[in-house]
Amino acid sequence: SDVTRHVVRIDVQLKEFGILPDTLRIPAGQDVILVIKNDGLIPHEFMAGREAAGGTFVSDLFAGVEVKMSDKDPEAEAEHAESGEHNEAGGHDEAGGHDEAGEHNEAGGHDEAAGHNDAGGHDEAGGHGDDGHGTMVMANGGQTMYMSFTLPESKRGTWSTGCFLVGHYEAGMHGVLIVRSEERRVGKECRSRGSPDH
């Protein structure tokens, strides 16, 4: 199944005061997970767009793009859900008449699911311009956040990244983000295969 739906994972590091790598390269048309780790001691945010002004970007890279945000790894969650179902089914036969306990677990799962929607940061993320602030991920010191999205070809080009918490952008917390299309990646692979290293 990995072949059919390849997810590109890209690591981003936030710290006092910088975003690494300072040039991010994101493929258009592919499922991408940005693994955003705040290695600093204080909260930082991650935004991408063009023209920094008034504590945000005038153009939001993620405008019109469905972005899922979580503090849990979406790929690990997917695997966990699959294995979780398996264990649950197995456990039910063993438990036999433990219906009460079973119901308890189910209820527990419901709260978790509900909490998921809240934590999904959809309101925060979906605030496309509602409060004049583009799509952003906020991470506390030591926290890792995950952004999942697929950027369309129309987003190709050079964008900027930044943290707009007071004084952070000015202190150097910004970088470059390049959205590129697939063809160049394929071309590069062909070149590297044909290079006579030995």
C-alpha positions in Angstrom: 0.0 0.0 0.0 3.0 2.3 0.4 3.4 2.4 -3.3 -0.1 3.5 -4.0 -0.2 6.4 -1.5 3.3 7.7 -0.7 3.3 10.3 2.1 6.2 12.7 2.1 7.3 13.5 5.6 9.3 16.8 6.1 10.9 17.8 9.4 10.8 21.4 10.5 12.6 22.7 13.6 11.5 25.8 15.5 13.9 27.4 18.0 15.0 30.7 19.5 15.0 32.3 16.9 14.9 30.4 13.7 13.1 27.9 11.4 15.2 25.0 10.1 15.8 24.1 7.3 15.8 27.7 6.2 14.7 26.6 2.8 11.8 24.0 2.8 11.0 22.2 -0.4 7.5 20.8 -0.7 6.3 18.7 -3.7 2.9 19.8 -5.2 0.2 17.2 -5.7 1.6 14.9 -3.0 0.3 14.0 0.5 2.7 15.8 2.8 3.1 15.7 6.6 5.1 18.5 8.1 6.6 17.3 11.4 7.0 20.6 13.2 9.2 20.3 16.3 9.7 23.2 18.7 13.1 22.6 20.1 13.0 26.0 21.9 11.9 26.8 25.4 9.1 29.1 24.5 6.0 28.8 22.2 6.5 29.4 18.5 4.2 29.4 15.5 4.7 28.2 12.0 3.1 30.1 9.1 3.7 30.1 5.3 2.7 32.8 2.8 3.9 35.9 1.0 4.4 39.5 2.1 4.8 39.7 5.9 2.7 42.5 7.3 0.8 43.2 10.4 1.8 40.1 12.2 0.8 37.7 9.4 1.3 37.0 5.7 -0.9 38.9 3.3 -1.2 35.8 1.1 -1.7 32.5 3.0 0.0 29.5 1.3 -2.7 27.2 2.7 -5.7 29.3 1.7 -8.2 27.0 0.0 -6.2 23.9 1.0 -7.5 21.3 3.4 -5.1 21.2 6.3 -5.3 18.8 9.2 -3.4 19.6 12.3 -2.7 17.4 15.3 -0.2 16.9 18.2 -0.2 13.2 17.3 1.5 11.6 14.3 -1.2 10.9 11.7 0.6 7.9 10.3 1.2 6.3 13.7 -2.5 7.0 14.5 -3.6 5.2 11.3 -1.6 2.2 12.2 -2.7 2.3 15.8 -6.4 2.4 14.7 -5.9 -0.7 12.6 -4.2 -2.7 15.3 -6.6 -1.3 17.9 -9.6 -2.7 16.0 -7.8 -6.0 15.9 -7.1 -6.1 19.6 -10.6 -5.0 20.5 -12.2 -7.8 18.4 -9.8 -10.3 20.0 -10.5 -9.0 23.5 -14.2 -9.3 23.1 -14.2 -13.0 22.6 -11.9 -13.5 25.6 -13.9 -11.1 27.8 -17.1 -13.1 27.1 -19.9 -11.7 29.3 -18.0 -8.5 30.3 -20.4 -6.4 28.4 -20.3 -3.6 31.0 -16.5 -3.3 30.7 -16.9 -3.4 26.9 -19.4 -0.5 26.9 -17.0 1.4 29.1 -14.2 1.1 26.5 -16.6 2.2 23.8 -17.6 5.2 25.7 -14.0 6.0 26.4 -13.3 5.9 22.7 -16.1 8.3 22.1 -14.6 11.0 24.3 -11.4 10.5 22.6 -12.9 11.0 19.2 -14.8 14.1 20.3 -11.6 15.5 21.8 -10.0 14.9 18.5 -12.2 17.2 16.7 -11.6 19.9 19.2 -7.9 19.3 19.2 -7.8 19.2 15.5 -7.3 22.9 15.6 -9.8 23.2 12.7 -11.2 26.4 14.1 -7.8 27.7 14.5 -6.6 26.5 11.1 -9.8 27.2 9.4 -9.5 30.9 10.5 -8.5 31.7 6.9 -8.6 35.4 7.3 -11.5 35.5 9.7 -9.4 37.2 12.3 -6.9 38.5 9.8 -4.5 35.7 10.6 -3.6 33.0 8.1 -3.2 29.2 8.7 -0.8 28.6 11.5 0.4 25.9 13.8 1.3 26.8 17.4 3.8 24.6 19.3 4.8 25.0 22.9 8.5 24.5 23.9 9.4 20.8 23.4 6.2 20.0 21.6 5.8 18.4 18.1 2.9 19.3 15.9 1.8 17.6 12.6 0.4 19.4 9.5 -1.1 17.1 6.8 -2.0 18.6 3.4 -1.7 18.3 -0.4 -0.7 21.4 -2.2 -2.1 21.9 -5.7 0.1 22.7 -8.7 -1.3 26.3 -8.6 0.7 26.9 -5.4 4.0 26.3 -7.1 6.7 28.9 -6.6 8.6 30.6 -3.8 6.9 31.4 -0.5 8.1 32.5 3.0 7.8 30.9 6.4 7.7 32.8 9.7 6.7 33.0 13.3 4.7 36.1 14.1 4.7 36.0 17.9 5.8 39.4 19.2 9.4 40.1 18.1 10.1 36.6 16.8 10.0 37.3 13.1 12.2 40.4 13.6 14.7 38.2 15.6 15.2 36.0 12.5 12.4 33.4 12.7 11.6 33.2 9.0 12.7 31.3 6.0 11.9 30.2 2.4 9.5 27.6 1.3 9.5 26.3 -2.3 6.6 24.4 -3.8 7.8 22.4 -6.8 6.1 20.1 -9.2 6.8 16.4 -9.6 8.7 16.5 -12.9 11.8 18.0 -11.5 12.1 15.4 -8.8 11.8 12.6 -11.3 14.4 14.3 -13.5 16.8 14.5 -10.6 16.4 10.8 -9.9 17.3 10.0 -13.5 20.4 12.1 -13.3 21.6 10.7 -10.1 21.1 7.1 -11.4 23.2 7.9 -14.4 26.0 9.6 -12.6 29.3 7.7 -12.8 30.3 7.7 -9.1 32.4 4.6 -9.4 
